[in-house]
Amino acid sequence: MTPASSPKRLHHQVALITGATRGIGLAIAHALAAEGCNLVLTGRDNAALKKISRELARKKTCVLTHACDVRDPHSVDDLFRTIRREFRHLDILINNAGITHPNLPVEKLPFPVWKDVIETNLNGMFLVTQAALPIMKRGGTIVNNLSVAANRVFVGQASYNASKHGALGLTNTLREELRPRGIRVIGLLAGATDTDIWTTLWPQAPRRKMMAPETVAQAVVQAILLPANTTVESVEIRPSVGTL
Ligand SMILES: NC(=O)c1ccc[n+]([C@@H]2O[C@H](COP(=O)([O-])OP(=O)(O)OC[C@H]3O[C@@H](n4cnc5c(N)ncnc54)[C@H](OP(=O)(O)O)[C@@H]3O)[C@@H](O)[C@H]2O)c1
């Protein structure tokens, strides 16, 4: 948390965070707000968005909440119409919205479940990024929340693994495409973090061994704050205990 007297290093900047209603996305929202960043927060849960907006208003930052389902191109278009009207541009995009599925071998994984995870974690990242690029300029930053599952596999997590491997490919391609435009693209590869996602994946998982979402958020904000003439391609952060 930035002390009240510290300079707000992201003052006047505008960040969009997908999946900001809880977990890592919400923690990043608080960390960016503490740096004076203006925020566009999305997710599907309107009631949660309203509550967060009230909480963040106390940090004296401008917060726009707008429900958006990243799987739906119309919903993404609608979100960006609002962003263009209210802010005209974006400095920071945090592609964070994501889901997982219960642990099941490929043989037993229902196709609708496979599809939903791919549509959220991979297609959603594509749709939001494509809509954001026309309003991002030199000096901007895109952070794609991948996972350690982007470059290793968890047995029983075929769709999650595939979505995150795909998202890593998208992230790496985007980084090279945007290098000439001076927009940085950072892959976030976090290990186990204590959020609701574990309720689907492994309800009995030992939460005390996991990182706090605030720790991951701090690492993200530190990377964003690095000077514009530095290249940071990924932020890798894992709990120091156990193999989670
Ligand atoms: N927790 C971990 O151990 C861990 C580790 C590495 C990476 N990650 C990644 O971190 C990201 C955030 O996950 P989390 O752990 O913070 O889980 P979480 O607490 O369950 O949060 C997931 C967020 O994604 C949003 N979301 C889900 N589907 C959406 C959709 N179709 N459209 C828009 N928003 C959607 C949810 O909002 P609504 O329900 O309101 O839509 C929620 O805000 C995910 O990409 C996940 O893969 C998590």
The ligand as an ORCA input file, in Angstrom:
! r2SCAN-3c Opt
* xyz 0 1
  N      -5.607    -17.977     -8.071
  C      -4.535    -18.554     -8.609
  O      -3.903    -19.441     -8.008
  C      -4.061    -18.100     -9.965
  C      -2.745    -18.408    -10.345
  C      -2.292    -17.996    -11.589
  C      -3.134    -17.313    -12.439
  N      -4.414    -17.037    -12.069
  C      -5.259    -16.302    -13.011
  O      -5.699    -15.122    -12.397
  C      -6.896    -14.654    -13.046
  C      -7.893    -14.227    -11.981
  O      -8.271    -15.363    -11.239
  P      -8.478    -15.353     -9.654
  O      -7.603    -16.401     -9.097
  O      -8.404    -13.989     -9.119
  O      -9.961    -15.946     -9.609
  P     -11.359    -15.367     -9.104
  O     -11.221    -14.803     -7.751
  O     -12.337    -16.444     -9.360
  O     -11.619    -14.138    -10.130
  C     -11.934    -14.346    -11.456
  C     -12.429    -13.039    -12.055
  O     -12.700    -13.255    -13.454
  C     -13.980    -12.739    -13.738
  N     -14.600    -13.453    -14.857
  C     -14.778    -14.790    -14.984
  N     -15.409    -15.057    -16.147
  C     -15.614    -13.863    -16.764
  C     -16.207    -13.480    -17.984
  N     -16.735    -14.378    -18.818
  N     -16.239    -12.162    -18.295
  C     -15.718    -11.237    -17.465
  N     -15.142    -11.536    -16.296
  C     -15.090    -12.843    -15.943
  C     -14.775    -12.876    -12.444
  O     -15.810    -11.907    -12.391
  P     -17.391    -12.209    -12.565
  O     -17.677    -13.516    -11.915
  O     -18.018    -11.012    -11.900
  O     -17.607    -12.210    -14.027
  C     -13.710    -12.552    -11.409
  O     -13.634    -11.160    -11.208
  C      -7.357    -15.810    -13.931
  O      -7.010    -15.529    -15.283
  C      -6.549    -16.996    -13.416
  O      -6.325    -17.965    -14.405
  C      -4.900    -17.408    -10.846
*
